[in-house]
């Protein structure tokens, strides 16, 4: 397990201040989220790959949808989705 990755994920989740986050964090730990590979043969096929991949997706979304954005176009003719930091998390 990469402690820096798990610490960053935990910090991001706690920062949402959503009710029940403590239970989610326990579930993530108990389910092996921080130690499981993302894949058995492809990208992230190493211990902690799932957590590192998930953090990478979060970081990419924060670049694509800057925090504080009010709406994001789905690009498929659908109504814009409300976006905020917690939505991205």
C-alpha positions in Angstrom: 0.0 0.0 0.0 1.2 3.5 -0.9 0.7 5.5 2.3 0.9 8.8 0.5 -1.9 7.7 -1.9 -4.2 6.4 0.8 -3.6 9.5 3.0 -4.5 11.8 0.1 -7.7 9.8 -0.7 -8.7 9.8 2.9 -8.1 13.6 3.1 -10.2 14.2 0.0 -13.0 12.1 1.3 -13.0 13.6 4.8 -13.0 17.1 3.3 -16.4 16.5 1.9 -17.8 16.5 5.5 -20.5 14.2 4.3 -22.4 12.2 6.9 -21.3 8.6 7.1 -17.8 9.2 5.6 -16.3 7.4 8.6 -18.2 4.3 7.7 -17.2 4.6 4.1 -13.5 4.8 5.1 -13.8 1.7 7.2 -15.5 -0.1 4.3 -12.7 0.9 1.9 -10.1 -0.3 4.3 -11.9 -3.6 5.1 -12.6 -4.3 1.4 -9.0 -3.9 0.4 -9.5 -0.8 -1.7 -6.1 0.6 -0.7 -4.2 -2.6 -1.4 -6.1 -4.2 -4.3 -4.7 -4.0 -7.9 -6.8 -2.0 -10.4 -6.6 -4.9 -12.9 -5.2 -8.4 -12.9 -3.2 -8.0 -16.1 -3.3 -4.5 -17.4 -2.8 -1.0 -15.9 -2.5 -0.8 -12.2 -1.9 -4.5 -11.8 0.1 -4.1 -8.6 -0.6 -3.8 -4.9 -2.4 -0.5 -4.4 -3.1 0.0 -8.1 -6.9 0.5 -7.5 -6.4 3.4 -5.1 -3.7 5.0 -7.2 -5.9 4.7 -10.3 -8.9 6.1 -8.5 -6.9 9.1 -7.2 -5.6 9.7 -10.8 -9.2 9.8 -12.1 -10.1 12.3 -9.4 -7.1 14.5 -10.2 -8.0 14.4 -13.9 -11.6 15.4 -13.2 -10.5 18.3 -11.1 -8.4 19.5 -14.1 -11.3 19.0 -16.6 -14.0 20.4 -14.3 -12.4 23.1 -12.2 -13.7 23.1 -8.7 -16.4 25.6 -8.2 -17.9 25.1 -11.6 -21.7 25.5 -11.5 -22.6 23.4 -14.5 -20.9 21.0 -16.9 -22.2 20.2 -20.4 -22.6 16.5 -20.9 -21.8 16.9 -24.6 -24.7 14.6 -25.5 -27.5 17.1 -25.8 -28.6 16.4 -22.2 -29.2 19.0 -19.6 -26.1 20.4 -17.8 -25.2 18.6 -14.6 -24.7 20.5 -11.4 -21.0 20.1 -10.4 -19.2 21.0 -7.2 -16.2 19.6 -5.4 -18.3 16.9 -3.6 -19.8 15.7 -6.9 -16.3 15.3 -8.3 -15.2 13.4 -5.2 
